[in-house]
Amino acid sequence: MSEHTELNSFFDKLKEELSEQKDPSLEGVESAINKMKHEGDKKIGIEFECGDCCKKVINGSHLFFLGNFAILLPEPGDCLFLKVISGGKIVDKEIMKKIIIPANRICSIEIDPVQVDP
C-alpha cells in the first residue's frame, strides 16, 4: 500500500469517527494557511499545551482541520519534529509521521518557524 493510499484511508476512517462539525473559525484559519502556502514553499509549526507542558511541532507541510482537531503532516517521506518544554527547558524530543492535536489546545500556528535551541 502506498503512503498516499494509506493517508487517504487514515482520513476516511477519521472522518467516519468524528461526527462534530468543524468550528467555522477553524475553516478560516485553514483557508488562510492554504493561501499562504500557495505563495511559496512554507513550513508549518504548531505550539500547543498539554497539561503542565508546552509542545512545539515543526516541519509540517499540510495542515487540515477535521472536527475540532488539527492534523499536521510533513511532506511525503519527511518527518515532523516535536519538542516538549516544561519549566522553560526542553525535556523531550520526538520524531513522527503525523500528529493530531485538539484545536482548543493550540497556542499558535507558525509559518516557516526556525527553531533555535539555547
C-alpha distances in whole Angstrom, upper triangle without the diagonal:
4,7,8,6,6,10,11,10,12,15,15,16,18,20,21,22,24,27,30,30,30,33,34,35,31,31,33,32,28,30,32,30,28,31,32,28,29,32,30,28,28,27,27,28,29,32,32,34,33,37,39,36,35,32,30,27,27,24,23,22,21,23,23,25,24,27,29,26,25,21,21,18,19,18,14,14,18,19,22,25,27,30,32,36,39,43,42,40,37,36,32,29,26,22,19,16,17,21,22,26,28,30,34,33,32,35,34,32,32,32,31,32,34,34,37,38,41
4,5,5,6,9,10,11,12,14,15,17,18,20,21,23,25,27,29,30,29,32,33,33,30,29,31,30,26,28,30,27,25,28,28,25,26,29,27,24,25,24,24,26,27,30,31,33,32,36,38,35,34,30,29,25,24,22,20,19,18,20,20,23,23,26,28,25,23,20,19,16,16,14,11,11,15,17,19,23,25,29,31,35,38,41,40,39,35,35,31,28,24,21,18,14,16,19,21,25,27,29,32,32,31,34,32,29,30,29,28,30,31,31,35,35,39
4,6,5,6,9,10,10,12,14,15,16,18,20,21,22,26,27,27,26,29,30,30,27,26,28,26,23,25,27,24,22,25,25,22,23,26,24,21,22,20,20,22,23,26,27,29,29,32,35,32,30,26,25,21,20,18,16,15,15,17,17,20,20,23,25,22,20,16,15,12,12,11,8,9,12,13,16,19,21,25,27,31,34,38,37,35,31,31,28,24,21,17,14,11,12,16,17,21,24,25,29,28,27,30,28,26,26,25,25,26,27,28,31,32,36
4,5,5,6,9,10,11,12,14,15,17,19,20,21,24,25,25,24,27,28,28,25,24,26,24,21,22,24,22,19,23,23,20,21,24,23,20,21,20,20,22,23,26,27,30,30,33,36,33,31,27,25,22,21,19,16,14,13,16,16,18,18,22,23,21,19,15,15,12,12,11,8,11,13,15,17,21,23,27,29,32,35,39,38,36,33,33,30,27,23,20,17,13,13,16,18,21,24,25,28,28,27,30,28,25,25,24,24,26,28,29,32,33,37
4,5,5,6,9,10,11,12,14,15,17,19,20,23,25,25,24,27,29,29,26,25,28,26,23,24,27,24,22,25,26,23,24,27,26,24,24,23,23,25,26,29,29,31,31,34,37,34,33,29,28,24,24,22,19,18,16,18,17,19,18,22,24,21,20,17,17,15,16,15,12,14,16,18,20,23,25,29,31,34,37,41,40,39,35,35,32,29,25,22,18,15,15,18,19,22,25,26,29,29,28,32,30,27,28,27,28,29,31,32,35,36,40
4,6,5,6,9,10,11,12,14,16,17,19,22,23,24,23,26,28,29,25,25,27,26,23,25,27,24,22,26,27,24,25,28,27,24,24,22,22,23,24,27,26,29,28,31,34,31,30,26,25,22,22,20,18,17,16,17,16,18,17,20,22,19,19,15,15,13,14,14,11,13,15,16,17,21,22,26,28,31,34,38,37,36,33,32,28,26,22,19,16,12,12,15,16,20,22,24,27,27,26,30,29,26,27,27,27,28,30,30,33,34,38
4,5,5,6,9,10,11,12,14,16,17,20,21,21,20,23,25,25,21,21,24,22,19,21,23,20,19,22,23,20,22,25,24,21,21,19,19,20,20,23,24,26,26,29,32,29,27,24,23,19,19,18,15,14,12,13,13,15,14,17,19,16,15,12,12,10,12,12,10,12,14,14,15,19,20,24,26,29,32,36,35,34,31,30,27,24,21,18,14,11,10,12,13,17,19,20,24,24,23,26,25,22,24,23,24,25,27,27,31,32,36
4,5,5,6,9,10,11,12,14,15,18,20,20,19,22,24,25,21,20,23,22,19,20,23,21,19,22,24,21,22,25,25,23,23,21,21,22,23,26,26,28,28,31,34,32,30,27,25,22,22,21,18,16,14,14,13,15,13,17,19,17,16,13,14,12,15,15,13,16,17,18,19,22,24,27,29,32,35,38,38,37,34,34,30,28,24,22,18,14,13,15,15,18,20,21,25,25,25,28,27,24,25,25,26,27,30,30,34,35,39
4,5,5,6,9,10,11,13,14,17,19,20,20,23,25,26,23,22,25,25,21,23,26,24,22,26,27,24,25,29,28,26,26,24,23,24,24,27,26,28,28,31,34,32,30,27,27,24,24,23,20,19,16,17,15,16,14,17,19,17,17,14,16,15,17,17,15,17,19,19,20,23,24,28,29,33,35,39,38,37,34,34,30,28,25,22,18,15,14,16,15,19,21,22,25,26,26,29,28,26,28,28,29,30,32,32,36,37,40
4,6,5,6,9,10,11,12,16,17,19,18,21,23,24,21,20,24,22,19,22,24,22,21,25,25,23,25,28,27,25,24,22,21,22,21,23,23,25,24,27,30,28,27,24,23,20,21,20,17,17,15,15,13,14,12,15,17,14,14,11,13,12,15,16,14,16,17,17,17,20,21,25,26,29,31,35,35,34,31,30,27,25,21,19,15,12,11,12,12,15,17,19,22,22,22,26,25,23,25,25,26,27,29,29,33,33,37
4,5,5,6,9,10,10,13,15,15,15,18,20,21,17,17,20,19,16,19,21,19,18,22,23,21,22,26,25,24,23,21,20,21,20,23,22,24,24,27,30,28,26,24,23,20,21,20,17,16,13,13,10,11,9,12,14,12,12,10,12,12,15,16,15,18,19,18,18,21,22,25,26,29,32,35,35,34,31,31,28,26,23,21,17,14,12,12,11,14,16,17,20,21,21,24,24,21,23,24,25,26,29,29,33,34,37
4,5,5,6,9,10,12,15,15,16,19,21,23,20,19,22,22,19,21,24,22,21,24,26,24,25,29,28,27,26,25,23,24,24,26,25,27,27,29,33,31,30,27,27,24,25,24,21,20,17,16,13,13,11,13,16,15,15,13,16,16,19,19,18,21,22,22,22,25,25,29,30,33,35,39,38,38,35,35,32,30,26,24,20,17,15,16,14,17,18,19,23,24,24,27,27,25,27,27,29,30,33,33,37,37,41
4,5,5,6,9,12,14,16,16,20,22,24,21,20,24,23,21,23,26,24,23,27,28,26,28,31,31,29,28,26,24,25,24,26,24,26,25,28,31,30,29,26,26,24,25,25,21,21,18,17,15,15,11,13,16,14,15,14,16,16,20,21,20,22,23,22,22,25,25,28,28,32,34,37,37,37,34,33,30,28,25,23,20,17,15,15,14,17,17,19,22,23,23,27,27,25,28,28,30,31,33,33,37,37,40
4,5,5,6,10,11,13,13,17,19,20,17,17,21,20,18,20,23,22,21,25,26,24,26,29,29,27,26,24,22,22,20,22,21,22,22,24,28,26,25,23,23,21,22,22,19,19,16,15,12,11,8,9,12,10,12,11,14,15,18,20,19,22,22,21,20,23,22,25,26,29,31,34,34,34,31,31,28,26,23,22,18,16,13,13,10,13,13,15,18,19,20,23,24,22,25,26,28,28,31,31,34,35,38
4,5,5,7,10,11,11,15,17,19,16,16,19,19,17,19,22,21,20,24,25,24,25,29,29,28,27,25,23,23,22,24,23,24,24,27,30,29,27,25,25,23,24,24,21,20,17,15,12,11,7,8,11,11,13,12,15,16,20,21,21,24,24,23,22,25,25,28,28,31,33,36,36,36,34,33,31,29,26,25,21,19,16,15,13,15,15,16,19,20,21,24,24,23,25,26,28,29,32,32,36,37,40
4,6,7,10,12,14,17,20,22,19,19,23,23,20,23,26,25,24,27,29,28,29,32,33,31,30,29,26,27,25,27,25,27,26,28,32,31,30,28,28,26,28,28,24,24,21,19,16,14,11,11,14,14,16,15,19,20,23,25,24,26,27,26,25,28,28,30,31,33,35,39,39,39,36,36,33,32,29,27,24,21,19,18,15,18,17,18,21,23,23,27,28,26,29,30,32,33,36,36,39,40,43
4,6,9,12,13,17,20,21,19,19,23,23,21,23,26,25,25,28,30,28,30,33,34,32,30,28,26,26,24,25,23,24,23,25,29,28,27,25,26,25,27,27,24,24,21,19,16,14,10,10,12,12,15,15,18,19,23,25,25,27,27,25,24,27,26,28,28,31,32,36,36,36,34,33,30,30,27,26,22,21,18,17,14,15,15,17,19,20,21,25,26,25,28,30,32,32,35,34,38,38,41
4,6,8,10,13,16,18,15,16,20,19,18,21,23,22,22,26,27,26,28,31,32,30,29,27,24,24,22,23,21,22,21,23,27,26,26,24,25,23,25,26,23,23,20,17,14,11,8,6,9,9,12,13,17,19,23,25,25,27,27,25,24,26,25,28,27,30,31,34,35,35,33,32,30,29,27,26,23,21,18,16,13,14,12,14,16,18,19,23,23,23,26,27,30,30,33,33,36,37,40
4,7,9,12,15,18,16,16,20,20,19,21,24,24,24,27,29,28,30,33,34,33,31,29,27,27,24,26,23,24,24,26,29,29,28,27,28,26,28,29,26,26,22,20,16,13,10,7,10,12,15,16,20,22,26,28,28,30,30,29,27,30,28,31,30,33,34,37,37,38,36,35,33,33,30,30,26,25,21,20,16,17,15,15,17,20,21,24,25,25,28,29,32,33,36,36,39,40,43
4,6,9,12,14,13,14,17,18,17,19,22,22,22,25,27,27,28,31,32,32,30,28,25,25,22,23,21,22,22,24,27,27,26,25,26,25,27,28,25,25,21,18,15,12,9,5,7,10,13,15,19,22,25,28,28,31,30,29,27,29,27,29,29,31,32,35,35,36,34,34,32,32,30,29,26,25,21,19,15,15,13,13,14,17,18,22,23,22,26,27,30,31,34,34,37,38,41
4,6,9,12,11,11,14,15,15,16,19,20,20,22,24,25,26,29,30,30,28,27,24,24,22,23,22,23,23,26,29,28,27,26,26,25,27,28,24,24,20,17,14,10,8,5,8,11,13,15,19,21,25,27,28,31,30,29,27,29,28,30,30,32,33,36,36,37,35,35,34,33,31,30,27,26,22,20,17,16,14,13,14,18,18,21,22,21,25,26,29,30,33,34,37,38,41
4,6,8,7,7,11,11,11,13,16,16,17,19,21,21,23,25,27,26,24,23,20,21,19,20,19,21,22,24,27,26,24,23,23,22,24,24,21,21,17,14,11,7,6,4,6,9,10,13,16,19,22,24,26,29,28,26,24,26,25,27,28,29,31,33,33,34,33,33,31,30,29,28,25,24,20,18,15,14,12,10,12,15,15,18,18,18,21,22,25,26,30,30,34,35,38
4,5,5,7,9,10,11,13,15,16,17,19,21,21,23,25,27,27,25,24,20,21,18,19,18,19,21,23,26,25,23,23,23,22,24,25,22,22,19,15,12,9,9,7,7,10,11,14,17,20,24,26,28,31,29,28,25,27,26,27,27,28,30,32,32,33,32,33,31,31,29,29,26,25,22,19,16,14,12,9,11,14,14,16,17,16,20,22,25,26,29,30,33,34,37
4,5,5,7,9,10,11,13,15,16,17,19,20,22,24,26,26,24,24,21,21,19,21,20,22,24,26,29,28,26,25,24,24,25,26,23,22,19,16,13,10,11,10,10,13,13,16,19,22,25,27,29,32,30,29,27,29,28,29,29,30,32,34,34,35,34,35,34,33,31,31,29,27,24,22,19,17,15,12,13,17,16,18,18,17,20,21,25,26,29,31,34,36,38
4,5,5,6,9,10,11,13,14,15,17,19,20,22,24,24,22,21,18,19,17,18,17,19,22,24,26,25,23,22,22,22,22,24,21,21,18,15,13,10,12,12,10,12,13,16,18,21,23,26,28,31,29,28,25,26,25,27,27,28,29,31,30,32,31,33,32,31,30,29,27,26,23,21,18,16,14,11,12,15,13,15,14,14,17,18,22,23,26,28,31,32,35
4,5,5,6,8,10,11,12,14,15,16,18,20,22,22,19,19,16,16,14,16,15,18,20,23,25,24,21,20,19,19,19,21,17,17,15,11,9,7,9,9,8,9,9,12,14,17,20,22,24,27,26,24,22,23,22,24,25,26,28,30,29,30,29,30,29,28,26,26,24,23,19,17,14,13,12,8,10,13,11,13,13,12,15,16,20,21,24,25,29,30,33
4,5,5,6,9,10,11,12,14,15,17,19,21,21,19,19,17,18,16,19,19,21,23,26,28,27,24,23,22,21,21,22,18,17,14,11,9,7,10,10,10,12,11,13,15,17,20,22,24,27,26,25,23,25,25,27,27,29,31,33,32,33,32,33,32,30,29,28,25,24,20,19,16,16,15,12,14,17,15,17,16,14,17,17,21,22,26,27,31,33,35
4,5,5,6,9,10,11,12,14,16,17,19,20,18,19,16,17,16,18,19,22,24,27,29,27,25,23,22,21,21,22,19,18,15,12,11,10,13,14,13,14,13,15,16,19,21,23,25,28,27,26,24,26,25,27,28,29,31,33,32,33,32,34,32,31,30,29,27,25,22,21,19,17,17,13,15,17,15,16,15,13,15,16,19,21,25,26,30,32,34
4,5,5,6,9,10,11,12,14,16,17,18,15,15,13,14,13,15,16,19,21,24,26,24,21,20,18,18,17,18,15,15,13,10,10,9,12,13,12,12,11,13,13,16,18,20,23,26,24,23,20,22,22,23,24,25,28,30,28,29,28,30,29,27,26,25,24,22,19,18,16,15,15,11,13,15,12,13,11,9,12,12,16,17,21,23,26,28,31
4,6,5,6,9,10,11,13,15,16,16,14,14,12,13,13,16,17,20,22,25,27,25,22,20,19,17,17,17,14,13,10,7,6,7,10,12,12,12,9,11,11,14,16,17,20,23,22,21,19,21,21,23,25,26,29,31,30,30,29,30,29,27,25,24,22,20,17,16,15,14,15,12,15,16,13,15,13,10,13,13,16,17,21,23,26,29,31
4,6,5,6,9,10,11,13,15,16,15,15,14,16,16,19,20,23,26,29,31,29,26,24,22,20,19,19,16,14,12,10,10,10,13,15,15,15,13,14,15,16,18,19,21,25,24,23,22,24,24,27,28,29,32,34,33,34,32,34,32,30,28,27,25,23,20,19,18,18,18,15,18,20,17,18,16,13,14,14,17,19,23,25,28,31,34
4,5,5,6,9,10,11,13,15,13,14,12,15,15,17,19,22,25,28,30,28,24,23,20,19,18,18,15,14,13,11,12,12,16,18,17,17,14,16,15,17,18,19,22,25,24,23,21,23,23,25,27,28,31,33,31,32,30,32,31,29,28,27,25,24,21,20,19,19,19,16,18,19,16,17,14,11,12,11,14,17,20,23,26,29,31
4,5,5,6,9,10,11,12,10,10,9,11,12,15,17,21,23,27,28,26,22,20,18,16,15,14,12,10,9,8,9,11,15,17,17,15,12,13,12,14,15,16,19,22,20,20,18,19,20,22,24,25,28,30,28,29,27,29,28,26,24,23,21,20,18,17,17,16,18,15,18,18,15,15,12,9,9,8,11,14,17,20,23,26,29
4,5,5,6,9,10,11,10,11,11,14,15,18,20,24,26,30,31,29,25,23,20,18,17,15,12,10,8,8,9,12,15,18,18,17,14,14,13,13,14,15,17,21,19,20,18,21,22,25,27,28,31,34,32,32,30,32,30,28,26,24,22,20,18,18,18,18,19,17,20,21,18,19,16,12,13,11,13,16,20,22,26,28,31
4,5,5,7,9,11,11,13,13,16,17,20,22,26,29,32,33,31,27,25,23,21,19,18,15,13,12,12,13,15,18,21,21,20,17,17,16,17,17,17,20,24,22,23,21,24,25,27,29,30,33,36,33,34,32,34,33,30,29,27,25,24,22,22,21,21,23,20,22,23,20,21,17,14,14,12,14,17,20,23,27,30,33
4,5,5,7,9,8,10,10,13,15,18,21,25,27,31,32,29,25,23,20,19,16,15,14,12,12,12,14,16,20,22,22,20,17,17,16,16,16,16,20,22,21,21,20,21,23,25,27,28,31,33,31,31,30,32,30,28,27,25,24,23,21,21,21,21,22,20,22,23,19,19,16,12,11,8,11,14,17,20,23,26,29
4,5,6,6,6,8,9,13,15,18,21,25,27,31,32,29,25,23,20,17,15,13,11,8,9,10,13,15,19,22,22,20,16,16,14,14,13,13,16,19,17,18,17,19,21,24,26,28,31,33,31,31,29,31,29,26,25,23,22,20,18,19,20,20,22,20,23,23,20,20,17,13,12,9,10,14,16,19,23,26,29
4,5,7,9,12,13,17,19,22,25,28,31,35,36,33,29,27,24,21,19,17,15,11,12,13,15,18,21,24,24,23,19,19,17,16,16,15,18,21,20,21,20,23,25,27,30,31,35,37,35,35,33,35,33,30,28,26,25,23,21,22,23,24,25,23,26,26,23,24,20,17,16,12,13,17,20,23,26,29,32
4,7,8,12,13,17,19,23,25,29,32,35,36,33,30,27,24,22,19,17,16,13,14,15,18,20,24,27,26,25,22,21,19,19,18,17,20,23,21,23,22,24,26,28,30,31,35,37,34,34,33,35,33,30,29,27,26,25,24,24,25,25,27,25,27,27,24,24,20,17,15,12,12,16,18,22,25,28,31
4,6,9,12,16,19,22,25,29,31,35,35,32,29,26,22,20,17,15,14,11,13,15,18,21,24,27,27,25,22,21,18,17,16,14,18,20,18,20,19,21,23,26,29,30,33,35,33,33,30,33,31,28,27,25,24,23,22,23,24,25,27,25,28,27,24,24,20,17,15,11,10,14,16,20,22,26,29
4,7,10,13,17,20,23,27,29,33,33,30,27,24,20,18,14,11,11,9,11,14,17,20,23,26,26,24,20,19,16,14,12,11,14,16,15,16,16,18,20,23,26,28,31,34,31,30,28,30,28,25,24,21,21,19,19,20,22,23,26,24,27,26,23,23,20,16,14,10,9,12,14,17,20,24,27
4,7,10,13,17,20,23,26,29,30,27,23,20,17,15,11,9,9,7,10,12,15,18,21,24,24,21,18,17,13,13,11,11,15,17,14,15,14,16,18,20,23,24,28,30,27,27,25,27,25,22,21,19,19,18,17,18,20,20,23,21,24,23,19,19,16,12,10,6,5,9,11,14,18,21,24
4,7,10,14,17,20,23,26,27,23,20,17,13,11,8,6,5,5,8,10,14,17,20,23,22,19,15,14,11,10,9,9,13,15,12,12,10,12,14,16,19,21,25,27,24,24,22,24,22,19,18,16,15,15,14,15,17,17,20,19,22,20,17,17,14,11,8,6,5,7,9,12,15,18,22
4,7,10,13,17,19,23,24,20,17,14,11,9,6,6,5,6,8,8,11,14,17,20,18,16,12,11,8,9,9,11,15,16,13,12,10,11,12,14,17,19,22,25,22,22,20,22,20,18,17,15,15,14,13,12,14,14,16,15,18,16,13,14,10,7,6,5,6,7,10,12,16,18,21
4,7,10,14,16,19,20,17,13,10,7,5,4,6,6,9,10,10,13,14,18,20,18,15,12,12,9,10,10,13,17,18,14,12,9,9,9,11,14,15,18,21,19,19,16,19,17,15,14,14,14,14,12,11,13,12,15,14,16,14,11,11,8,6,5,6,7,6,9,10,13,15,18
4,6,10,13,16,17,14,11,8,6,5,7,9,9,11,12,10,12,13,16,17,15,12,9,10,8,11,12,16,19,20,17,14,11,11,9,11,12,13,16,19,17,18,16,18,16,15,14,14,14,15,12,10,11,9,11,10,12,10,7,8,6,5,6,9,11,9,12,12,15,17,19
4,7,10,13,14,11,7,6,4,6,9,12,12,15,15,13,15,15,18,19,16,14,12,13,12,15,16,19,22,23,20,17,13,12,10,9,10,10,13,15,14,15,13,15,15,14,14,15,15,17,15,12,13,10,12,11,12,9,6,5,5,6,8,11,13,11,13,12,15,15,18
4,7,10,11,9,6,5,6,8,12,15,14,17,17,14,16,15,17,17,14,12,11,13,12,16,17,21,23,24,21,18,15,14,11,11,10,10,12,15,14,15,14,15,15,15,15,16,16,18,15,12,11,8,9,9,9,5,4,5,7,9,11,15,17,14,17,15,18,18,20
4,6,7,6,5,6,9,11,15,18,18,21,20,18,19,17,19,19,15,14,13,15,16,19,21,24,26,27,24,21,17,16,12,12,9,10,10,13,13,14,14,14,14,15,16,18,18,20,17,14,13,10,10,10,9,5,7,7,10,12,15,18,20,18,19,18,20,19,21
4,6,5,6,7,10,13,16,20,19,22,22,19,20,19,19,19,16,14,14,16,17,19,21,25,27,27,25,21,18,16,13,12,9,10,10,13,14,15,14,13,13,15,15,17,17,19,17,14,13,10,10,12,11,7,9,11,14,16,18,21,23,20,22,20,22,21,22
4,5,8,10,14,16,20,23,23,26,26,23,23,22,22,22,18,17,18,20,20,23,25,29,31,31,28,24,21,20,16,14,11,11,10,12,14,15,15,14,15,17,18,20,20,23,21,17,16,13,13,15,13,10,12,13,16,19,21,25,26,23,25,22,24,22,23
4,7,10,14,17,20,24,24,27,27,25,26,24,25,25,21,20,20,22,22,25,26,30,32,32,29,25,22,20,16,14,10,9,7,9,11,12,13,12,14,16,18,21,22,24,23,19,19,16,16,17,15,12,14,14,17,20,21,25,26,23,24,21,22,20,21
4,6,10,13,17,20,21,24,24,22,24,23,24,24,21,19,18,20,19,22,23,27,29,29,26,22,19,16,12,10,7,6,5,8,9,10,10,9,11,13,14,18,18,21,20,17,17,14,15,16,15,11,12,12,15,17,18,22,23,20,20,18,19,17,18
4,7,10,13,17,18,21,22,19,21,21,22,23,19,17,16,18,17,19,21,24,26,27,23,20,16,14,10,8,6,5,6,9,9,10,9,10,11,12,14,16,17,20,18,15,15,13,14,14,14,10,10,9,11,13,15,18,19,16,17,15,16,15,16
4,7,10,14,14,18,18,17,19,18,20,21,18,16,14,15,14,16,17,21,23,23,20,16,12,10,7,6,5,6,9,12,11,11,9,10,9,10,10,13,13,16,14,12,13,10,13,13,14,10,9,10,11,12,13,16,17,14,15,13,15,14,16
4,7,10,11,15,16,15,17,18,20,21,19,16,13,14,12,14,14,18,20,21,17,14,10,8,6,5,7,8,11,14,13,12,10,12,11,10,10,12,12,15,13,11,13,11,14,14,15,12,10,10,9,10,10,13,13,10,12,10,12,12,15
4,7,8,11,13,12,15,16,18,20,18,15,12,11,9,10,11,14,17,17,13,10,7,5,4,6,9,11,15,18,16,15,13,14,12,10,9,9,9,11,10,9,11,10,14,14,16,13,11,12,11,10,10,12,12,10,11,10,13,14,17
4,6,9,11,12,15,17,20,22,20,17,14,13,9,10,9,12,15,15,12,9,6,5,7,9,12,14,18,20,18,17,15,16,14,11,11,10,10,12,11,11,13,13,16,16,18,16,13,14,12,10,9,9,9,7,9,8,12,13,17
4,7,10,11,15,17,20,23,22,18,15,13,9,8,6,8,12,12,8,7,5,6,9,12,15,17,21,24,22,21,18,19,17,14,12,10,10,10,11,12,14,15,19,18,21,19,16,17,15,12,10,10,8,8,9,10,14,15,19
4,6,7,11,14,16,19,19,15,12,10,6,5,4,7,10,12,9,8,6,9,11,14,17,19,22,25,23,23,20,21,19,16,14,12,11,10,9,10,12,13,16,16,19,17,15,16,14,11,10,9,9,10,12,13,17,19,22
4,7,10,14,16,20,19,16,13,11,7,6,5,6,9,12,10,10,9,12,14,17,20,23,26,29,27,26,24,25,22,19,17,15,13,11,10,12,14,15,18,18,21,20,17,18,16,12,11,10,10,12,14,16,20,22,25
4,7,10,13,16,16,14,10,8,6,5,6,8,10,13,12,12,11,14,16,19,21,24,27,30,28,28,25,27,24,21,19,16,14,12,10,11,12,14,16,15,19,19,16,18,16,12,13,11,13,14,17,19,22,24,28
4,7,10,13,13,10,7,6,5,7,9,11,13,16,15,14,12,15,15,18,20,22,25,28,27,27,25,26,23,21,19,17,15,13,10,10,10,11,13,12,15,15,13,15,13,10,11,11,13,15,18,19,23,25,28
4,6,10,10,8,6,5,7,9,12,14,15,18,17,17,15,18,18,21,22,24,27,30,29,29,27,28,26,23,21,20,17,15,11,11,10,11,12,11,14,15,13,16,15,12,14,15,17,18,21,22,26,28,31
4,6,7,6,5,6,9,12,15,17,19,22,21,19,17,20,19,22,22,24,27,30,29,30,27,28,26,24,22,21,19,17,13,12,9,9,10,8,12,13,12,15,14,13,15,16,19,20,23,24,28,29,32
4,6,5,6,7,11,13,17,19,20,23,22,21,19,22,21,24,24,26,28,31,31,31,29,30,27,26,24,23,19,18,14,12,9,10,10,9,13,15,14,18,18,16,19,20,23,23,27,27,31,32,35
4,6,8,10,14,17,20,23,24,26,25,24,22,24,23,25,25,27,29,32,32,32,30,30,29,28,25,25,22,20,17,15,11,11,9,9,11,14,14,18,18,17,21,22,25,26,29,29,33,34,36
4,7,10,13,17,20,23,24,27,25,23,21,22,21,23,22,24,25,28,28,29,28,28,26,25,24,24,21,20,16,14,10,9,6,5,8,10,11,14,15,15,19,21,24,24,27,27,30,31,34
4,6,10,13,17,20,21,23,22,20,17,19,17,20,19,22,23,26,26,27,25,25,23,22,20,20,17,17,13,10,6,6,5,5,8,9,10,13,14,13,17,19,21,21,24,24,27,28,31
4,6,10,13,16,18,20,19,17,14,16,15,17,18,20,22,25,25,25,23,24,22,20,18,18,15,14,11,8,6,5,6,6,9,10,9,12,12,10,13,15,18,18,21,21,24,25,28
4,7,10,13,15,17,15,14,12,14,14,17,18,21,23,27,26,26,23,24,21,19,17,15,12,11,7,6,5,6,9,9,13,13,12,15,14,12,14,15,17,17,20,21,24,25,28
4,7,10,12,14,12,11,8,11,12,15,17,19,22,26,24,24,21,22,19,17,15,13,10,9,6,6,7,8,11,11,15,14,12,15,13,11,12,13,14,14,17,17,21,22,26
4,7,8,10,9,8,7,11,12,16,18,21,24,28,26,26,22,23,20,17,14,12,9,7,5,7,9,12,15,15,19,18,16,18,16,14,14,14,14,15,17,18,22,23,26
4,6,8,6,6,6,10,12,16,19,21,25,28,26,25,22,23,20,17,14,11,9,7,7,10,12,15,18,18,22,20,18,20,18,15,14,13,13,14,15,16,20,21,25
4,6,5,8,9,13,16,19,22,25,29,32,30,28,25,26,23,20,17,14,12,9,10,13,16,18,21,21,25,24,21,23,21,17,17,15,14,16,17,18,22,24,27
4,6,8,11,14,17,21,24,27,31,34,32,31,27,28,24,21,18,14,12,9,11,14,17,20,23,23,27,26,24,26,24,21,20,19,18,19,20,21,25,26,30
4,7,10,13,17,20,23,27,30,33,32,30,26,27,23,19,16,13,11,9,11,15,18,21,25,25,29,27,25,27,25,22,22,20,19,20,20,21,24,25,29
4,7,10,13,17,20,23,27,30,28,26,23,23,20,16,14,10,9,7,10,13,17,19,23,23,27,25,23,24,22,20,19,17,16,16,17,17,20,21,25
4,7,10,13,16,20,23,26,25,23,19,20,16,13,10,6,6,5,8,10,14,16,20,21,24,22,20,22,20,18,17,17,15,15,16,15,18,19,23
4,7,10,13,16,20,23,22,20,17,17,14,11,8,6,5,6,7,8,12,13,17,18,21,18,16,18,16,14,14,14,13,13,13,13,16,17,20
4,7,10,13,17,20,18,16,13,14,11,7,6,5,7,9,10,10,14,14,18,19,21,18,16,17,16,15,14,15,14,12,12,10,13,13,17
4,7,10,13,17,15,14,10,11,8,6,5,6,8,11,11,10,12,12,16,17,18,15,14,15,14,14,14,16,15,13,13,11,13,13,16
4,6,10,13,12,10,7,8,6,5,7,9,11,14,14,13,15,14,17,18,19,15,14,14,15,15,15,17,16,13,13,10,12,10,13
4,7,10,10,8,6,6,5,6,8,12,13,17,16,14,16,14,16,18,18,14,14,14,15,16,17,19,19,16,16,13,14,12,14
4,7,6,5,4,6,7,9,12,15,17,20,19,17,18,16,18,19,19,15,15,14,15,17,17,20,20,16,16,13,13,11,12
4,5,5,6,6,9,12,15,18,20,23,22,20,21,18,19,21,19,16,16,15,17,19,20,23,23,20,20,17,17,14,14
4,6,8,9,12,15,18,22,24,27,26,23,24,22,22,23,22,18,19,17,19,22,22,25,25,22,21,18,17,15,14
4,7,9,12,14,18,21,23,26,25,23,24,21,23,23,22,18,18,16,17,20,19,22,22,19,18,15,14,12,11
4,6,9,11,15,18,21,24,24,22,24,22,23,24,23,20,19,18,19,21,20,23,22,18,17,14,13,10,9
4,6,8,11,14,17,21,21,19,21,20,22,23,23,19,18,17,18,19,19,21,20,17,16,12,12,9,10
4,7,11,14,17,20,21,19,21,20,22,23,23,19,19,19,20,21,21,24,23,20,19,15,15,12,13
4,7,11,13,17,17,16,18,18,20,22,23,19,19,19,20,21,20,23,22,19,18,15,15,13,14
4,7,10,14,15,14,17,17,20,22,23,19,18,19,19,19,19,20,19,17,16,13,14,12,14
4,7,10,11,11,14,15,18,20,22,19,18,19,19,19,19,20,19,17,17,14,16,15,18
4,7,9,10,14,15,19,21,23,20,19,20,20,19,18,19,18,17,16,15,17,16,20
4,6,7,11,13,17,19,21,19,18,20,20,18,18,19,18,17,18,17,20,19,23
4,7,11,14,17,19,22,20,19,21,20,18,19,19,18,18,19,19,22,22,26
4,7,10,14,15,18,17,16,19,18,16,17,17,18,18,19,19,22,23,26
4,6,10,12,15,13,13,16,15,14,15,17,18,17,19,18,22,22,25
4,7,9,12,11,11,15,15,14,16,18,20,19,21,21,24,25,28
4,6,8,7,8,11,12,12,15,17,19,18,21,20,23,23,26
4,6,6,7,11,13,13,16,19,22,21,23,23,26,26,28
4,5,5,9,10,11,14,17,20,19,22,22,25,26,28
4,6,8,11,12,16,19,22,21,24,24,26,27,29
4,6,9,11,15,18,21,19,22,21,23,23,25
4,6,8,11,14,17,15,18,18,21,21,23
4,7,10,14,16,14,17,17,19,20,21
4,6,10,13,11,14,15,17,19,21
4,7,10,9,13,14,17,19,21
4,6,6,10,11,14,17,19
4,6,9,12,15,18,21
4,6,10,13,16,19
4,6,9,12,15
4,6,10,13
4,6,10
4,6
4
